[in-house]
Amino acid sequence: MRDYPLNNRCAFPHPDASGAGASINLVPVKDGFVFHVLGDAKTDEEALKQAIAKIAPELGGDVRKASPGQWFWVGSVDVSDGRLAEIQAALSGQFALVDQTHGRLRIVLSGTSSRTVLAKGTMVDLSADQYAIGQSAMTQIGHIGAMITRIEDDSFELIVLRSFAGSLWDELQHMAAEFH
């Protein structure tokens, strides 16, 4: 647990940042949580989802696979330090949970041209027949490591380290310039 309070300041150029044009929309996700969950060699995503449903059903179970035995658990509500400690204690036998809410930021890129914009910076095939809603991939967008999750038909959520958020934001604005 942290010994001092953290102030969550927006990493984007302006606190009310948003960007885009007619066929593209770029919005930072300002509320919610990002937890990094680590499991052992015997655990799988289904076991994690069952544990979450038992321990913290009010937070939902949006679990995104980062790598073997590692997931990001994301949600749209804020979690108090006390509730986080309860969840960590309840998961301790099977999973290790680390709060990444202040270390990683989420950006939603949506619109009819969202795939075209992302195709300029990543090699992941984001076509609807290859990349289902709910599917995630750890990848590079340009030179920046990020997780891309398809959240709706033409909508993607990107999770990026906080220190790269401004650069990714600028890069996405540049890649979407033709759609303004």
N, C-alpha and C positions, 0 to 999 in steps of 0.2 A: 504494500500500500504506500502511496506517496505521502511524504511528510509535510508537504506544503501545497496550497491550492494552486491549480493551474487555471489560467485565464485563456479561454478558447477564443483567440483572435482570428479573424478571417485572413487566410493566406492569399486571397485574390486582391487585385489592384484596388477594388472599391467594395465596401461591405454589401452593397446592393448589386453586385456584379451579375450580369447575365449578358448573353451575347447571341448573335445569330442574324438570321434574315428570314425570308419568306418560307423556305423549305428546311430550315435547320434551327434548333433551339439548344442553347447551352446554359445550364443552370447549376450552381453549386448546391450540394445538399448540406444544409447548415445544422440540422438537428439529427439526433440519433446516436448510434454507437457502432463501433467496429471492434470486434474481439477476435484475436488470433487464437485459435484452438489447436493444440498439439495432442496427438494420440500416440499410442504405442503401435507396434507392428501388427497387433491383433485387432485393432479397432478399425471401424469403417464409418462411412457417413451415416448409415442407417442407425448405428449404435449411438452416434452423436445426436442425431435428431430425436431419438427416443429419450435420451438423457435430458435434452433441452425441454421436451414436452412435459417431462415429469417434474423438473426442477424450476423452470421459468416459462410456463406456457404463455404468460402475459406479454412476453417479449417476441413471440413468434419464432419461427425456425428457419429463417432465410440463411442457409448454410451454403457457402461457395468453396469448392475444392481448390486449394492453392497448390498443393503438391501431395505426394503420398504421405498420409498421416497428418496432414495440415489443412486447416480450413479457416476461412473468415466467416464469422457469424455476424451479420449486420441487421440492423433494425432502425426504425424511425422514431423511437422514443428515447429519452435520456434515462440513463441508469445511475442511481446514486452510488456513492462509494460503499455504503452499507449493503445495498442489494448486490453489488458486484462481489463483495467479500463473501456473502452468503452463497452465491453461485459458484465462486471459486472453491469454497470449502466442500460443497456438494459434489463437484466434479473431480475433486482431487485424486480419487482412486483410479480413475480411468483416463482423464484428460487434464491437461494443463491449459489454463485460460489466461491470456494476457490482454489487458485493455490497450487497444491501439487507437482509440477514439481521437486522441490529441496528436497522434503521430501519422495518421493517414486521413486523407480527405476523399470525399466522394463527389463526382461530377456526373450529371445526367446530360447526355447528348441525344437529342431526339429530332424527329422530323423525317420527311420522305427521302432526304439526301444523307441521312446519318451514316449509312453503310459506305457511301461514296467518300465521305469525309474521312472516316476511319481507315478506309482502304489506302488512303494516301500515306498513312503512317505505320500500318501494321500488316503483317503477312497472314494473319488469321483470316480464314474464309468465313465471313459473317453473313453469307447468303442464308435466306430463310430455311432452305432445305438442308443446310449443313450445320446451322447454329441455332438450336431450339431456344425458345423462351426459357429462362432459368439457367441456361448453360453459361459457364464461366471459363476463362482462360487467362493464365498469367502470360504476359507477352511484353513486347516493347512497342511503344508508340514513338516513332522516331528513335531517340536515344534514351527515352524515359521508361523505366519499368512500371507496368500498371496491370491491374486485373480488369478485364472487360467482361461484363455480364449483360446478356440480353434480357431486359426486364419487360419489354412489350414488343409489339410487332416491329416498329421502327424506333425503338428507344433502347439505349445502352447506358449502363452505369459504369463509370470508371473509378477504380480505387487506386490512389497514388500516394506515395510518401509525401508528407506535408512539405518538405523542403523542395520538392519538385512540382508542387501544385501550380505555382505561378507560371513556371516555364511551360508546363503542359497546357495550361489555360491559353497562354499566348500562342502556342503551337496549334491548338485546335481552332482558335480564332483565325489564324493564318490559313489553315487548311480549309476552313469554311468560307473564306473571303469571296469565292465565286458565287456563293448562294445568297449574298446580301441583297 
